[in-house]
Amino acid sequence: MTQTEKIERLGKAESMVIEAADIIEECIHMTDLGKRFGDLPDKLRSLASSNDGDSIRNLIRETEYADEEHPVWTRPLVSVKNTDRKDI
């Protein structure tokens, strides 16, 4: 799968999670389930498109820039994952 295909699929996943949140919110509105599951739609929206932490939107951003060279200050001085990547 190419990088472009991954980004497109992740974008589709983001929109589907937001759509699912809308459906859940509509189904639990004005029911007793709203007391127990009322915050679920907001959690799903946050999972899909939050700018902070782990979200599908941030995963898309990471995928877009995965092959680019990152500035030296964003790399750890020592990394188990990148033992061959020396900046100093």
PDB file as gemmi writes it, atoms N, CA and C in Angstrom:
CRYST1    1.000    1.000    1.000  90.00  90.00  90.00 P 1                      
ATOM      1  N   MET A   1       0.845  -1.163   0.000  1.00  0.00           N  
ATOM      2  CA  MET A   1       0.000   0.000   0.000  1.00  0.00           C  
ATOM      3  C   MET A   1       0.903   1.243   0.000  1.00  0.00           C  
ATOM      4  N   THR A   2       0.611   2.164  -0.868  1.00  0.00           N  
ATOM      5  CA  THR A   2       1.419   3.372  -0.964  1.00  0.00           C  
ATOM      6  C   THR A   2       1.059   4.347   0.156  1.00  0.00           C  
ATOM      7  N   GLN A   3       1.910   5.341   0.339  1.00  0.00           N  
ATOM      8  CA  GLN A   3       1.677   6.339   1.368  1.00  0.00           C  
ATOM      9  C   GLN A   3       0.383   7.104   1.091  1.00  0.00           C  
ATOM     10  N   THR A   4       0.128   7.427  -0.162  1.00  0.00           N  
ATOM     11  CA  THR A   4      -1.092   8.139  -0.531  1.00  0.00           C  
ATOM     12  C   THR A   4      -2.332   7.310  -0.209  1.00  0.00           C  
ATOM     13  N   GLU A   5      -2.287   6.026  -0.490  1.00  0.00           N  
ATOM     14  CA  GLU A   5      -3.418   5.144  -0.184  1.00  0.00           C  
ATOM     15  C   GLU A   5      -3.648   5.062   1.321  1.00  0.00           C  
ATOM     16  N   LYS A   6      -2.561   4.984   2.085  1.00  0.00           N  
ATOM     17  CA  LYS A   6      -2.691   4.947   3.546  1.00  0.00           C  
ATOM     18  C   LYS A   6      -3.369   6.206   4.058  1.00  0.00           C  
ATOM     19  N   ILE A   7      -2.938   7.352   3.555  1.00  0.00           N  
ATOM     20  CA  ILE A   7      -3.505   8.628   3.998  1.00  0.00           C  
ATOM     21  C   ILE A   7      -4.981   8.711   3.636  1.00  0.00           C  
ATOM     22  N   GLU A   8      -5.333   8.273   2.438  1.00  0.00           N  
ATOM     23  CA  GLU A   8      -6.737   8.281   2.022  1.00  0.00           C  
ATOM     24  C   GLU A   8      -7.584   7.372   2.903  1.00  0.00           C  
ATOM     25  N   ARG A   9      -7.067   6.195   3.211  1.00  0.00           N  
ATOM     26  CA  ARG A   9      -7.818   5.243   4.045  1.00  0.00           C  
ATOM     27  C   ARG A   9      -7.950   5.753   5.477  1.00  0.00           C  
ATOM     28  N   LEU A  10      -6.893   6.372   5.990  1.00  0.00           N  
ATOM     29  CA  LEU A  10      -6.973   6.934   7.336  1.00  0.00           C  
ATOM     30  C   LEU A  10      -7.967   8.091   7.381  1.00  0.00           C  
ATOM     31  N   GLY A  11      -8.002   8.908   6.323  1.00  0.00           N  
ATOM     32  CA  GLY A  11      -8.987   9.983   6.241  1.00  0.00           C  
ATOM     33  C   GLY A  11     -10.410   9.436   6.229  1.00  0.00           C  
ATOM     34  N   LYS A  12     -10.594   8.340   5.509  1.00  0.00           N  
ATOM     35  CA  LYS A  12     -11.911   7.689   5.470  1.00  0.00           C  
ATOM     36  C   LYS A  12     -12.261   7.144   6.854  1.00  0.00           C  
ATOM     37  N   ALA A  13     -11.280   6.563   7.545  1.00  0.00           N  
ATOM     38  CA  ALA A  13     -11.513   6.044   8.896  1.00  0.00           C  
ATOM     39  C   ALA A  13     -11.896   7.167   9.845  1.00  0.00           C  
ATOM     40  N   GLU A  14     -11.220   8.309   9.723  1.00  0.00           N  
ATOM     41  CA  GLU A  14     -11.543   9.462  10.573  1.00  0.00           C  
ATOM     42  C   GLU A  14     -12.992   9.894  10.360  1.00  0.00           C  
ATOM     43  N   SER A  15     -13.409  10.017   9.102  1.00  0.00           N  
ATOM     44  CA  SER A  15     -14.781  10.455   8.835  1.00  0.00           C  
ATOM     45  C   SER A  15     -15.804   9.404   9.278  1.00  0.00           C  
ATOM     46  N   MET A  16     -15.448   8.130   9.180  1.00  0.00           N  
ATOM     47  CA  MET A  16     -16.371   7.077   9.605  1.00  0.00           C  
ATOM     48  C   MET A  16     -16.540   7.074  11.127  1.00  0.00           C  
ATOM     49  N   VAL A  17     -15.468   7.326  11.864  1.00  0.00           N  
ATOM     50  CA  VAL A  17     -15.568   7.379  13.324  1.00  0.00           C  
ATOM     51  C   VAL A  17     -16.421   8.576  13.747  1.00  0.00           C  
ATOM     52  N   ILE A  18     -16.250   9.702  13.079  1.00  0.00           N  
ATOM     53  CA  ILE A  18     -17.075  10.874  13.388  1.00  0.00           C  
ATOM     54  C   ILE A  18     -18.536  10.594  13.059  1.00  0.00           C  
ATOM     55  N   GLU A  19     -18.776   9.923  11.938  1.00  0.00           N  
ATOM     56  CA  GLU A  19     -20.150   9.553  11.577  1.00  0.00           C  
ATOM     57  C   GLU A  19     -20.742   8.597  12.611  1.00  0.00           C  
ATOM     58  N   ALA A  20     -19.939   7.650  13.087  1.00  0.00           N  
ATOM     59  CA  ALA A  20     -20.408   6.720  14.117  1.00  0.00           C  
ATOM     60  C   ALA A  20     -20.764   7.472  15.399  1.00  0.00           C  
ATOM     61  N   ALA A  21     -19.954   8.468  15.755  1.00  0.00           N  
ATOM     62  CA  ALA A  21     -20.248   9.271  16.950  1.00  0.00           C  
ATOM     63  C   ALA A  21     -21.577   9.986  16.792  1.00  0.00           C  
ATOM     64  N   ASP A  22     -21.839  10.524  15.606  1.00  0.00           N  
ATOM     65  CA  ASP A  22     -23.107  11.211  15.348  1.00  0.00           C  
ATOM     66  C   ASP A  22     -24.287  10.248  15.473  1.00  0.00           C  
ATOM     67  N   ILE A  23     -24.126   9.047  14.932  1.00  0.00           N  
ATOM     68  CA  ILE A  23     -25.202   8.039  14.994  1.00  0.00           C  
ATOM     69  C   ILE A  23     -25.462   7.630  16.437  1.00  0.00           C  
ATOM     70  N   ILE A  24     -24.399   7.381  17.190  1.00  0.00           N  
ATOM     71  CA  ILE A  24     -24.553   6.977  18.595  1.00  0.00           C  
ATOM     72  C   ILE A  24     -25.241   8.082  19.384  1.00  0.00           C  
ATOM     73  N   GLU A  25     -24.810   9.311  19.149  1.00  0.00           N  
ATOM     74  CA  GLU A  25     -25.405  10.442  19.860  1.00  0.00           C  
ATOM     75  C   GLU A  25     -26.900  10.548  19.549  1.00  0.00           C  
ATOM     76  N   GLU A  26     -27.251  10.341  18.306  1.00  0.00           N  
ATOM     77  CA  GLU A  26     -28.646  10.394  17.896  1.00  0.00           C  
ATOM     78  C   GLU A  26     -29.459   9.274  18.550  1.00  0.00           C  
ATOM     79  N   CYS A  27     -28.867   8.088  18.656  1.00  0.00           N  
ATOM     80  CA  CYS A  27     -29.589   6.929  19.208  1.00  0.00           C  
ATOM     81  C   CYS A  27     -29.757   7.002  20.721  1.00  0.00           C  
ATOM     82  N   ILE A  28     -28.813   7.597  21.429  1.00  0.00           N  
ATOM     83  CA  ILE A  28     -28.921   7.622  22.890  1.00  0.00           C  
ATOM     84  C   ILE A  28     -29.553   8.906  23.412  1.00  0.00           C  
ATOM     85  N   HIS A  29     -29.810   9.842  22.519  1.00  0.00           N  
ATOM     86  CA  HIS A  29     -30.412  11.108  22.929  1.00  0.00           C  
ATOM     87  C   HIS A  29     -31.790  10.859  23.543  1.00  0.00           C  
ATOM     88  N   MET A  30     -32.013  11.439  24.700  1.00  0.00           N  
ATOM     89  CA  MET A  30     -33.306  11.359  25.393  1.00  0.00           C  
ATOM     90  C   MET A  30     -33.664   9.930  25.811  1.00  0.00           C  
ATOM     91  N   THR A  31     -32.673   9.125  26.129  1.00  0.00           N  
ATOM     92  CA  THR A  31     -32.936   7.787  26.654  1.00  0.00           C  
ATOM     93  C   THR A  31     -32.149   7.623  27.947  1.00  0.00           C  
ATOM     94  N   ASP A  32     -32.419   6.538  28.646  1.00  0.00           N  
ATOM     95  CA  ASP A  32     -31.658   6.235  29.857  1.00  0.00           C  
ATOM     96  C   ASP A  32     -30.206   5.882  29.529  1.00  0.00           C  
ATOM     97  N   LEU A  33     -29.974   5.454  28.303  1.00  0.00           N  
ATOM     98  CA  LEU A  33     -28.610   5.116  27.905  1.00  0.00           C  
ATOM     99  C   LEU A  33     -27.707   6.344  27.870  1.00  0.00           C  
ATOM    100  N   GLY A  34     -28.300   7.504  27.705  1.00  0.00           N  
ATOM    101  CA  GLY A  34     -27.535   8.733  27.684  1.00  0.00           C  
ATOM    102  C   GLY A  34     -26.774   8.979  28.968  1.00  0.00           C  
ATOM    103  N   LYS A  35     -27.328   8.491  30.082  1.00  0.00           N  
ATOM    104  CA  LYS A  35     -26.647   8.654  31.370  1.00  0.00           C  
ATOM    105  C   LYS A  35     -25.353   7.843  31.414  1.00  0.00           C  
ATOM    106  N   ARG A  36     -25.393   6.652  30.852  1.00  0.00           N  
ATOM    107  CA  ARG A  36     -24.219   5.767  30.903  1.00  0.00           C  
ATOM    108  C   ARG A  36     -23.263   5.995  29.749  1.00  0.00           C  
ATOM    109  N   PHE A  37     -23.777   6.309  28.581  1.00  0.00           N  
ATOM    110  CA  PHE A  37     -22.945   6.385  27.383  1.00  0.00           C  
ATOM    111  C   PHE A  37     -22.903   7.777  26.763  1.00  0.00           C  
ATOM    112  N   GLY A  38     -23.345   8.780  27.500  1.00  0.00           N  
ATOM    113  CA  GLY A  38     -23.443  10.128  26.959  1.00  0.00           C  
ATOM    114  C   GLY A  38     -22.122  10.737  26.520  1.00  0.00           C  
ATOM    115  N   ASP A  39     -21.023  10.321  27.146  1.00  0.00           N  
ATOM    116  CA  ASP A  39     -19.731  10.890  26.769  1.00  0.00           C  
ATOM    117  C   ASP A  39     -19.028  10.105  25.669  1.00  0.00           C  
ATOM    118  N   LEU A  40     -19.594   8.977  25.270  1.00  0.00           N  
ATOM    119  CA  LEU A  40     -18.981   8.151  24.224  1.00  0.00           C  
ATOM    120  C   LEU A  40     -18.824   8.885  22.893  1.00  0.00           C  
ATOM    121  N   PRO A  41     -19.837   9.602  22.407  1.00  0.00           N  
ATOM    122  CA  PRO A  41     -19.656  10.322  21.135  1.00  0.00           C  
ATOM    123  C   PRO A  41     -18.496  11.321  21.171  1.00  0.00           C  
ATOM    124  N   ASP A  42     -18.362  12.040  22.293  1.00  0.00           N  
ATOM    125  CA  ASP A  42     -17.257  12.993  22.395  1.00  0.00           C  
ATOM    126  C   ASP A  42     -15.904  12.285  22.424  1.00  0.00           C  
ATOM    127  N   LYS A  43     -15.859  11.147  23.089  1.00  0.00           N  
ATOM    128  CA  LYS A  43     -14.613  10.365  23.111  1.00  0.00           C  
ATOM    129  C   LYS A  43     -14.240   9.901  21.699  1.00  0.00           C  
ATOM    130  N   LEU A  44     -15.231   9.456  20.954  1.00  0.00           N  
ATOM    131  CA  LEU A  44     -14.971   9.012  19.582  1.00  0.00           C  
ATOM    132  C   LEU A  44     -14.507  10.169  18.703  1.00  0.00           C  
ATOM    133  N   ARG A  45     -15.139  11.318  18.841  1.00  0.00           N  
ATOM    134  CA  ARG A  45     -14.712  12.490  18.055  1.00  0.00           C  
ATOM    135  C   ARG A  45     -13.280  12.891  18.407  1.00  0.00           C  
ATOM    136  N   SER A  46     -12.951  12.804  19.685  1.00  0.00           N  
ATOM    137  CA  SER A  46     -11.597  13.118  20.118  1.00  0.00           C  
ATOM    138  C   SER A  46     -10.601  12.110  19.551  1.00  0.00           C  
ATOM    139  N   LEU A  47     -10.978  10.850  19.555  1.00  0.00           N  
ATOM    140  CA  LEU A  47     -10.129   9.806  18.986  1.00  0.00           C  
ATOM    141  C   LEU A  47      -9.906  10.034  17.500  1.00  0.00           C  
ATOM    142  N   ALA A  48     -10.901  10.540  16.838  1.00  0.00           N  
ATOM    143  CA  ALA A  48     -10.800  10.751  15.396  1.00  0.00           C  
ATOM    144  C   ALA A  48     -10.016  12.003  15.044  1.00  0.00           C  
ATOM    145  N   SER A  49     -10.284  13.107  15.737  1.00  0.00           N  
ATOM    146  CA  SER A  49      -9.759  14.356  15.210  1.00  0.00           C  
ATOM    147  C   SER A  49      -9.144  15.311  16.226  1.00  0.00           C  
ATOM    148  N   SER A  50      -8.743  14.818  17.362  1.00  0.00           N  
ATOM    149  CA  SER A  50      -8.102  15.678  18.349  1.00  0.00           C  
ATOM    150  C   SER A  50      -6.719  16.100  17.850  1.00  0.00           C  
ATOM    151  N   ASN A  51      -6.342  17.329  18.169  1.00  0.00           N  
ATOM    152  CA  ASN A  51      -5.001  17.789  17.821  1.00  0.00           C  
ATOM    153  C   ASN A  51      -3.986  17.386  18.882  1.00  0.00           C  
ATOM    154  N   ASP A  52      -4.455  16.950  20.019  1.00  0.00           N  
ATOM    155  CA  ASP A  52      -3.578  16.528  21.111  1.00  0.00           C  
ATOM    156  C   ASP A  52      -3.600  15.013  21.242  1.00  0.00           C  
ATOM    157  N   GLY A  53      -2.460  14.441  21.531  1.00  0.00           N  
ATOM    158  CA  GLY A  53      -2.388  13.015  21.830  1.00  0.00           C  
ATOM    159  C   GLY A  53      -2.603  12.119  20.629  1.00  0.00           C  
ATOM    160  N   ASP A  54      -3.006  10.902  20.939  1.00  0.00           N  
ATOM    161  CA  ASP A  54      -3.220   9.901  19.897  1.00  0.00           C  
ATOM    162  C   ASP A  54      -4.586  10.109  19.254  1.00  0.00           C  
ATOM    163  N   SER A  55      -4.578  10.332  17.971  1.00  0.00           N  
ATOM    164  CA  SER A  55      -5.820  10.463  17.221  1.00  0.00           C  
ATOM    165  C   SER A  55      -5.544  10.056  15.783  1.00  0.00           C  
ATOM    166  N   ILE A  56      -6.593   9.783  15.061  1.00  0.00           N  
ATOM    167  CA  ILE A  56      -6.443   9.414  13.654  1.00  0.00           C  
ATOM    168  C   ILE A  56      -5.857  10.587  12.879  1.00  0.00           C  
ATOM    169  N   ARG A  57      -6.269  11.805  13.208  1.00  0.00           N  
ATOM    170  CA  ARG A  57      -5.736  12.986  12.521  1.00  0.00           C  
ATOM    171  C   ARG A  57      -4.213  13.081  12.708  1.00  0.00           C  
ATOM    172  N   ASN A  58      -3.724  12.846  13.930  1.00  0.00           N  
ATOM    173  CA  ASN A  58      -2.282  12.886  14.165  1.00  0.00           C  
ATOM    174  C   ASN A  58      -1.569  11.729  13.474  1.00  0.00           C  
ATOM    175  N   LEU A  59      -2.232  10.580  13.382  1.00  0.00           N  
ATOM    176  CA  LEU A  59      -1.669   9.453  12.645  1.00  0.00           C  
ATOM    177  C   LEU A  59      -1.524   9.799  11.174  1.00  0.00           C  
ATOM    178  N   ILE A  60      -2.485  10.504  10.623  1.00  0.00           N  
ATOM    179  CA  ILE A  60      -2.399  10.959   9.233  1.00  0.00           C  
ATOM    180  C   ILE A  60      -1.206  11.891   9.061  1.00  0.00           C  
ATOM    181  N   ARG A  61      -1.064  12.840   9.988  1.00  0.00           N  
ATOM    182  CA  ARG A  61       0.073  13.777   9.912  1.00  0.00           C  
ATOM    183  C   ARG A  61       1.407  13.044   9.978  1.00  0.00           C  
ATOM    184  N   GLU A  62       1.513  12.082  10.884  1.00  0.00           N  
ATOM    185  CA  GLU A  62       2.751  11.308  10.998  1.00  0.00           C  
ATOM    186  C   GLU A  62       3.028  10.517   9.720  1.00  0.00           C  
ATOM    187  N   THR A  63       1.981   9.983   9.119  1.00  0.00           N  
ATOM    188  CA  THR A  63       2.135   9.221   7.878  1.00  0.00           C  
ATOM    189  C   THR A  63       2.579  10.133   6.743  1.00  0.00           C  
ATOM    190  N   GLU A  64       2.048  11.345   6.702  1.00  0.00           N  
ATOM    191  CA  GLU A  64       2.425  12.294   5.651  1.00  0.00           C  
ATOM    192  C   GLU A  64       3.904  12.657   5.713  1.00  0.00           C  
ATOM    193  N   TYR A  65       4.431  12.766   6.923  1.00  0.00           N  
ATOM    194  CA  TYR A  65       5.808  13.218   7.085  1.00  0.00           C  
ATOM    195  C   TYR A  65       6.781  12.100   7.455  1.00  0.00           C  
ATOM    196  N   ALA A  66       6.358  10.854   7.308  1.00  0.00           N  
ATOM    197  CA  ALA A  66       7.191   9.728   7.726  1.00  0.00           C  
ATOM    198  C   ALA A  66       8.494   9.629   6.945  1.00  0.00           C  
ATOM    199  N   ASP A  67       8.479   9.950   5.670  1.00  0.00           N  
ATOM    200  CA  ASP A  67       9.659   9.799   4.835  1.00  0.00           C  
ATOM    201  C   ASP A  67      10.523  11.050   4.777  1.00  0.00           C  
ATOM    202  N   GLU A  68      10.070  12.141   5.385  1.00  0.00           N  
ATOM    203  CA  GLU A  68      10.834  13.380   5.342  1.00  0.00           C  
ATOM    204  C   GLU A  68      11.896  13.405   6.432  1.00  0.00           C  
ATOM    205  N   GLU A  69      12.926  14.164   6.202  1.00  0.00           N  
ATOM    206  CA  GLU A  69      13.970  14.358   7.193  1.00  0.00           C  
ATOM    207  C   GLU A  69      13.460  15.340   8.244  1.00  0.00           C  
ATOM    208  N   HIS A  70      13.572  14.972   9.502  1.00  0.00           N  
ATOM    209  CA  HIS A  70      13.102  15.813  10.585  1.00  0.00           C  
ATOM    210  C   HIS A  70      14.254  16.614  11.180  1.00  0.00           C  
ATOM    211  N   PRO A  71      13.975  17.792  11.726  1.00  0.00           N  
ATOM    212  CA  PRO A  71      15.033  18.606  12.325  1.00  0.00           C  
ATOM    213  C   PRO A  71      15.728  17.866  13.459  1.00  0.00           C  
ATOM    214  N   VAL A  72      16.978  18.204  13.674  1.00  0.00           N  
ATOM    215  CA  VAL A  72      17.787  17.504  14.660  1.00  0.00           C  
ATOM    216  C   VAL A  72      17.184  17.600  16.060  1.00  0.00           C  
ATOM    217  N   TRP A  73      16.553  18.714  16.422  1.00  0.00           N  
ATOM    218  CA  TRP A  73      16.036  18.868  17.772  1.00  0.00           C  
ATOM    219  C   TRP A  73      14.818  17.985  18.041  1.00  0.00           C  
ATOM    220  N   THR A  74      14.248  17.370  17.023  1.00  0.00           N  
ATOM    221  CA  THR A  74      13.116  16.472  17.249  1.00  0.00           C  
ATOM    222  C   THR A  74      13.548  15.032  17.430  1.00  0.00           C  
ATOM    223  N   ARG A  75      14.831  14.753  17.265  1.00  0.00           N  
ATOM    224  CA  ARG A  75      15.328  13.391  17.396  1.00  0.00           C  
ATOM    225  C   ARG A  75      16.019  13.205  18.745  1.00  0.00           C  
ATOM    226  N   PRO A  76      15.846  12.062  19.366  1.00  0.00           N  
ATOM    227  CA  PRO A  76      16.561  11.805  20.611  1.00  0.00           C  
ATOM    228  C   PRO A  76      18.053  11.617  20.332  1.00  0.00           C  
ATOM    229  N   LEU A  77      18.882  11.979  21.314  1.00  0.00           N  
ATOM    230  CA  LEU A  77      20.326  11.797  21.140  1.00  0.00           C  
ATOM    231  C   LEU A  77      20.683  10.321  21.065  1.00  0.00           C  
ATOM    232  N   VAL A  78      19.970   9.508  21.823  1.00  0.00           N  
ATOM    233  CA  VAL A  78      20.196   8.066  21.799  1.00  0.00           C  
ATOM    234  C   VAL A  78      18.843   7.408  21.610  1.00  0.00           C  
ATOM    235  N   SER A  79      18.768   6.482  20.669  1.00  0.00           N  
ATOM    236  CA  SER A  79      17.509   5.811  20.407  1.00  0.00           C  
ATOM    237  C   SER A  79      17.751   4.351  20.086  1.00  0.00           C  
ATOM    238  N   VAL A  80      17.036   3.494  20.760  1.00  0.00           N  
ATOM    239  CA  VAL A  80      17.132   2.068  20.485  1.00  0.00           C  
ATOM    240  C   VAL A  80      16.645   1.777  19.075  1.00  0.00           C  
ATOM    241  N   LYS A  81      15.636   2.531  18.624  1.00  0.00           N  
ATOM    242  CA  LYS A  81      15.066   2.314  17.299  1.00  0.00           C  
ATOM    243  C   LYS A  81      15.990   2.788  16.186  1.00  0.00           C  
ATOM    244  N   ASN A  82      16.715   3.854  16.433  1.00  0.00           N  
ATOM    245  CA  ASN A  82      17.554   4.444  15.385  1.00  0.00           C  
ATOM    246  C   ASN A  82      19.012   4.479  15.803  1.00  0.00           C  
ATOM    247  N   THR A  83      19.621   3.335  16.000  1.00  0.00           N  
ATOM    248  CA  THR A  83      21.005   3.304  16.449  1.00  0.00           C  
ATOM    249  C   THR A  83      21.967   3.803  15.393  1.00  0.00           C  
ATOM    250  N   ASP A  84      21.586   3.741  14.120  1.00  0.00           N  
ATOM    251  CA  ASP A  84      22.472   4.196  13.042  1.00  0.00           C  
ATOM    252  C   ASP A  84      22.319   5.690  12.753  1.00  0.00           C  
ATOM    253  N   ARG A  85      21.380   6.325  13.353  1.00  0.00           N  
ATOM    254  CA  ARG A  85      21.078   7.719  13.061  1.00  0.00           C  
ATOM    255  C   ARG A  85      21.803   8.617  14.061  1.00  0.00           C  
ATOM    256  N   LYS A  86      22.981   9.027  13.723  1.00  0.00           N  
ATOM    257  CA  LYS A  86      23.789   9.874  14.596  1.00  0.00           C  
ATOM    258  C   LYS A  86      23.725  11.311  14.107  1.00  0.00           C  
ATOM    259  N   ASP A  87      23.402  12.224  14.982  1.00  0.00           N  
ATOM    260  CA  ASP A  87      23.295  13.626  14.609  1.00  0.00           C  
ATOM    261  C   ASP A  87      24.463  14.462  15.117  1.00  0.00           C  
ATOM    262  N   ILE A  88      25.206  13.915  16.013  1.00  0.00           N  
ATOM    263  CA  ILE A  88      26.310  14.675  16.591  1.00  0.00           C  
ATOM    264  C   ILE A  88      27.630  14.133  16.080  1.00  0.00           C  
TER     265      ILE A  88                                                      
END                                                                             
